[in-house]
Amino acid sequence: MFYLSAIPKPLFILFFIWPSSIFAAQLTLNDVLNAALEIHQQDNKQNLLKGKIEQPSDSWFASPPTVGLLYMHNQQSLGSKETEISLNLAIKSRLQTDIDQQLKSTAPLIQRHALQQQALFLSGLIRFTIWEYKLEYVYREQAQQKLKVLNRLLSHYEQLEQAGNTPSYLTLLVKQERIQVQLALLTHQNRTQTLLAQYTELTGLHALPDNTNETVYNKNLDVLNMHPDVQALDAIWQLNIALLNGASNHAKPWNLSIFAKQNETAGITDKQIGLGVEIPLSVGNNYTATQYNEFIAAQSQYAMEKKQTQQLIRQSISDAAAQLEISKTRQTLLNQSLQITQKLQPTLDKLLTSNITDQEWILRRTLEIVEIQGQYAINQINLAKNIATLNQAAGKSL
């Protein structure tokens, strides 16, 4: 005899007890991110070595020094000979020196923002893979629970059929339902294996963190300006401004020339040394029309990209927050539904063992109980997943 009370405990209990063979309690989400970063930074280093250039030195020279040599010989018999050698030095202006220091500090800033962007990108991949795996894992557990119930129902209806107390189509319905569940189970088993392989390729790890729940980002922060994508745009724009200032007339170098000259005329030798300085004078506009137009175009492009990026961030946060509220509402309703099904179990137990003719109705209600338990567990996963999605949209890495 089969009783509904024999149905396994609700699946949501499994949410807190993940198998130790796959989920490691001592592993954290930050550990997973660091493992993924280490793998991808090694790839980045190999790519950088192919195009590596030396860092600029703190030199006062705007360009390499040049040496000039001049020799002139008059073709007449008493003609003169003139020899001149010069050393030309392009000395950076004060403005150019300041710009170089700014550029020197901007480069590490851009690299740091790039690393933050990479960490956020990898965090998104890790979050997606982990939560999809957990969802598929619960789907698989739900299918296995259904199979247990269907096998018991099948045994129960086969006994009733042999005794002539129920029509044979009920047994066929249970068998057909069992085949559908077995097909779904096969899909979920394959999906969990695929996701675990993707996770290992991404992080180099074979275990997932046992605790993957996150806290919602601090909503008091200025997310639209602190997001790594926005900060990266700001840093690149600061670099462009510095480069533009470096092309202005005020930044042009001072040219210092040291001369040594020797004249020979009618046996008389005259030696001279001299020093020349060429200082650029800024008159009128500091930029050419081309430079000005390039600046306006770059400024417009930066403003547009920043506005679009912030709009996408705002929209992503709004969508994720809406999904989180939906999941909370669903959880409340599913909790109520779960309580109702638990109250219905004793009644369905009695109906199942009675002579009621509508056994198919009892069959459907029985499967609904298992389905509601599964929905409750799945929605718990989605609740935590929605928080992770919200953090991802806000630019919070693991």
Salt bridges, closest charged atoms under 4 A:
ASP58 OD2 - LYS104 NZ 2.93
GLU82 OE2 - LYS261 NZ 3.44
ASP98 OD1 - ARG94 NE 3.96
ASP100 OD2 - LYS92 NZ 2.51
GLU132 OE2 - LYS385 NZ 2.67
GLU136 OE1 - HIS188 ND1 2.75
GLU177 OE1 - ARG364 NH1 3.32
GLU214 OE1 - ARG127 NH2 2.83
ASP229 OD2 - HIS227 ND1 3.87
ASP234 OD1 - LYS306 NZ 3.30
GLU325 OE2 - LYS328 NZ 3.65
GLU368 OE2 - ARG365 NH2 2.58
GLU371 OE1 - LYS146 NZ 2.89
